[in-house]
């Protein structure tokens, strides 16, 4: 194994000078620093992380508590975004997968294990936008919540801007000339549902339309993130039997859009041609597999992960909630063809 003394001999300098270069001492002359770094590269020397931790009182490790994020394909980009920024800043990401439904003891044990590794900060990420009960111990070090918020613990949080996304999605349909737009709302127990409903209303009012004149039907019931029942077929039957059927439907999530595509096909109807459709989440493989291609508002999972890690690395972030905008994945389903 290559030692720091080997590096010193190769660079023709002292042990202490090599140590100063490794620890970022700016008083080392540039020429000497370059010679030491070349020796480190040539010999493949790797500084001992434990020794550096003791000297700097920092571990350069960021803890990542994944509340089912890594077990859900649609939210895994949170981890990927956080990892990208950790790599860019020379930090190591230490991951623990937890399940809030397993109880506080499970989360507390994961937190204790991270503390034993002397992590410099902590990201707590949720699989979907929701209120999270956190152990009070989380306030012992810099921490950021991702895709969730806490009404009981004062921490900075990054969440998707559900309301703005719904407003933008509805504007797409309005821009195509639609004035009879129905909203198939997601689970009423979901945090996102009232926000997406409000954004739908915002766009209608902006266009001079009365929100109460547009139909809103709950198309999903059950436990958010758990067992849910979709009622799209009956919702579509109700809408199409109305005196003035909608010419466009805003689906509260891609799973609802999938059910709507199937229900329309059973009636011999085609999204886009017979009924415009816009959705939310850009959940794969649903959104990428539908024909015609689905126009959907993509959850900002990757960007939330990136921004959360950046916020943490910049220092001890203050409490507060930041909303991150969705992006638009344009398909053909919202257009008149």
Buried (B, 14 or more C-beta within 10 A) or exposed (E): EBEBEBBBBBBEBEEEBBBBBBEEEEEBEEEBBEBBBEBBEEBEBEBEEEEBBEEEEEBBBBBBBBBBBBEBEBBBBBBEBBBBBBEEEEBBBBBBBBEBEEEEEBBBEBBEEBBEEBBBBBBBBBBBBBEBEBBEBBEEBBBBBBBBBBEEBEBBBBBBBBBBBBBBBBBBBBEBEBBBBBBBBBBEBBBBBEBBBBBBBBBBEEBEBEBEEBBBBBBBBEEBBEEBEBBBBEBBEBBBEEEEBBBBBBBBBBBBBBBBBEBBEEEEBBBBBEBBBBBBBBBEEBBBEBEBBBBBBBBBBBBBBBBBBBBBBEEEBEEEEBBBEBBBBBBBBBBEE
